Amino acid sequence: MATALIMPKQGQSVESCAIVGWKKKVGDAVKTGEVVCEVETDKATFEVESPATGTLLAIFHEAGAQVPVLETIAAIGAPGEDVSTLRSATSAGPAAAPAAAAGPSAPAAPSAAAPTAPPAQAAQTAAAADLAAASPRARALAAAKGIALDGIAGTGPGGRIIERDVLSALESRQPLTPAAREKAASLGAADVPGAGTGIGGRVRAEDVGAGRHAAPPAAAPGTVAVAAAAARRAATGRFTDIPVKGVRKLIADRMLASLATTAQLTLNASAPARQLQELRRLFKESPAEMGLAGITINDLVHLAVVRTLLSHRELNATFDGATIRKYDDVHLGFAIDTPRGLMVPVIRNAHVLTLRQLAAEAARLVKGCREGGVKPDELAGGTFTITNLGALGIESFTPVLNVPQVAILGVCAIRPEPVQNGDEIVFQPRIGLSLTINHQVVDGAPGARFLQALGAAFAGLPALLAE
């Protein structure tokens, strides 16, 4: 009997993976443990190994396909074996066996006199089917965003609606006016059209519920898609089209969802940086046996942030739309640039690590992200994130929240700034800080106090190291 090659589950939050490429083709011999293909999530690339020795009999999903986890992607066995039973419904394409024609053995069509369920019962059954056809994460997001599931096409196993389907629907839905939002809250998500009659397809109050009496209004001609198409037609010269798919598509969806589902506010400040520079110089010049020469300014920033978060737990938190969860432990995410795009590994229990341990763990995770060895669980579960663009000379910016986290710190360049010292104005090195908070659950004052405390931690780094 042929053996199924399954799309592996890469961490608890991953619902699907993209196939990067196949290392084997149909008809090739494979051995147990041999790499058959590479797949990627929005965070990392992984190799899929053969679970059996034999011949690659069939490939059910081609390179570039986005496949739900635990779905069969290929079949391995002896030449000539039947693999039709391993092919899933979502993988059936041109190579799939055609459906059998209706014949004597086919079940008879229901008689016109057959009893039917009462309308109320049928409606309850349909509602239950809708719920069953959507994942819990998809239902929660749809409820929080006020979007109906019945108009969403599912891409999960068996057509099930998963979280990314809801995110795609949110991306395509036009914004609502304040009056439209109030009306939608009273009528329900099913009465909100994807596009309205306002400028650029904006949904107005009169558009909400219009489908109860008439067909929903057509999208206004000034939509984003129309404007983009017009701009492309007007452009001339050579160009390269790059399909937005795989990791880039997932990053794009999550960035948009972050901005669309949270109230983001950025606070900009600066903090003393002389101690950061002095300690970096001392570590760089320290004897090799001390193991401190490789410690960077970024490592020192990590230490100061972790220690400061212990007394500002409202920023070391997550928000799921209904509940704020404040954490006693700090699991520190930090954004890094890789050949595959932005990745955010997480330093577990960063609050109990020494500076040397923090630096070693950060270096290990950076290497794993850039060389492809990072594990899925090392890219999830953060409670606070740092993103550093200071090395590129950026003086301030607006970091995008790594939802469901409620805060992210942007670290900017160190530059001399004028500071009053008695009656004199002197220039001192200061580091720029850009803190984005979810203003739904974090007020501006706690964010400002965190930045003040972090500045004090930078100035008092020698005392932190002595703790």
Phi, psi and omega in degrees: 000136181295151181255136180277137170263116189260141171293114185291155177272117184257079180091163187288332186266356184271122181258341179204161178226153176261138177278117180285314181183158179261131177275342179234157175241163182303131182101345179285147174279140178228154178244157177302129179089354180280140181290126181257323179203170175244139177231160180220148170257191176286359187238328186201167177251141183225153176263140178252123184261154180288134178275356184207165175262134181165214180244140175286104187276327183202148172241120186268342179223128182279169177302138181096346181286143175264117190239132176300146178295152179071011175266148179288128180249344179198170179229140181232135180182205179272145179307135178093352180291148178281126181244009184298329181286345180270345182285126180277165182297323184283345180263354182293119180228212180301330182278353183287149179294137180294152180295143181292140179290150180295135182217195181300330183277350181289144180295143181292150177294147181297141181289149179297338182271359182296142181292145178243156182288147176301152182306316181298317180293320179297321179296318179296320180296318179296319179296319179295322179295321178299317180295317181293333183273011179229142178288157179303321179295322179293318180296318181296316180294319180297319179294320181292328184262358178066046180237136183282140180281336187292346179257011184252132176274128182274143177245006178280183179305130180066023180081013181293141179280124178243177189303319184293334177293321178293320178298319178296320179295321177296322180296323183276342182283135180285153180293156180256145172287161179305319179294324179293322179297319179296317180292321180296325180296328181274330183268317182124161185296329183294343182265007180259117180285161178291332178214151182241198184258005179280183181297131180067020180085009181301138183276121178261172184301321182290343178282331182288125180084000181294333181292348178290335185238341183207169178296146180297148182296148177289155179297138179296149183294344183267034181287167180300318182298317180295317180297319180295319180296319180295319179297321180294321180295327182284336182287147179230170178095183182285151179205165176230124177271129179241109179300135177271102183209178178059225183298319182298320179295318181293320177297317180299315181297318184289322177297314180296318180297323179300313181289329183281337188249000180226158177262095189267131179231131181249130176251128181250135180208179173224158183221157179301136182238003183298318180295323177301314181291319181294316180293321177299318179295316180296318180295320181296328181267000183286156178302147184299326183294343179282340178068029183248352187297332183272359180289131185254170174299325178299321178296320178294322176297316178304314181300312182297319181296315182299314181293325180290323181298333181299334178251009177223064187292341180295340177265341177266070192207168174230161181221124183257012182101341180226333186226135172266128178244112177267135185255139173281328180264148180254115174251102193270116173270145176219129185282137176226152178268128180231166177302337181266357181117191184292132175226150183229086174287163186236128173272111183287139176048048183297336184290344181256003183266147173282172178301316181296321179291320176300315181296318181294318180291320178298317180296320179296316181291322178298316179298317180297320179293319184280336181255357175091011182260003182290146181267152181303319182291344178276358181243019182216162174089014179288154177248347179200146183232145174242136173231128189243113175247012183297324181295341179264008175083011181286129184268333173195152178201180183243093178296147178262132184304139174268079186299146011273011178299152185259358181206149175216137182254124172265128180257128186248186185290154172269128180211156180288135178230148179288132179227135179282126178235094186069237179267001185249156173252119181239157178261130180230148177289129179225148182254133180281142180228130178236108183255117174260131179236157172274104186289355172296325187232347179239123179279165181296323183297313176300324177296318179294320178295324177297317179296322177297314180295324179293321176299319177295324179294321177298316180293333182253030183303319178303323179290324178296320181292335181277348183291000000 
